[in-house]
Amino acid sequence: MNNYMKIAKELSEENLKTNVGGPFGACIVKNGKIIGKGSNHVLSNNDPTAHAEIVAIREACKNINSYDLSGCELYANCYPCPMCLSAIIWSNIKKVYYGNTKEDAANIGFRDDYIYSYIKKLADNSNDKNVLELECIDKDETIKAFNKFKQKEDKTIY
């Protein structure tokens, strides 16, 4: 077994003993060194964003003092959910190794497929209001900060 996947697996198994969250673990590696680890802490933190991958990303960013994880690889015991996939992309991680599939997660009760379906409907330009209602309002006012940002010379875009 890959050493880094073994760590992700062990983190997920440890969660079975603690009940701090679901059976998920992840670690982030840069140049052969682990810079971030995480397990699911949704329950203990009362935080629906405290998935293993997010926790590992937060720790890795803190450890290298950067929001940019270019050159890193992420190892997770399960295929990342849509939220985690987005965070992985935003953090510039380009390679993810995973053990279990999203279907395996569904088989133990996790509802990622529900979110994937919703995102697909958004891509097809249909807003499933039974899941989440999205409505654009007050753009004439909210666009002002965007316009000011566009003109800034010292801006950072990530």
C-alpha positions, 0 to 999 in steps of 0.5 A: 500500500502507498505510504501516504494512502496508508496515512489517509486510511489510518486517519479514516479508521481513527475516526471510527473510534472517536465519532468526531465525523465520518470515516474520511482521512486525507493528507497533502504531500509536497516534495515527498513531505507531508505538509497537512493531514486531516480527518472528518470533524463535521460532528465535533466542530459543528462544521459541515465544511470540516471534511478531511480534505478541507481540514488537510488543506487548511493545515497545509496552507497554515504550515507553508504560509500560503493559500497556493498548494501548487506542486502538492498531491492530495491522498484521500481514502475516498473520492472527494465530494463536490465541496472538497473538489472545489477547494482542491481546485481553488488551492491549485492541487493538480493531483489527487489519489483516492481509495474509495469511490463516490458510489462507495460513499453513497453505499454507507449513506453519504449523499454526494450524488444529490449535490452532483445532480444539483450541479449538473442541473445548474450546468444545464441552466435549470435551478432545482428550487427543491434543493436550493433557490438562487436569485440574483438581486441588487447587482447594480450595487454589488458590482461596485466592489468588483469594478473597484477591484478590477481597477486596483493595481495591487490586486492578487487573483488566485 
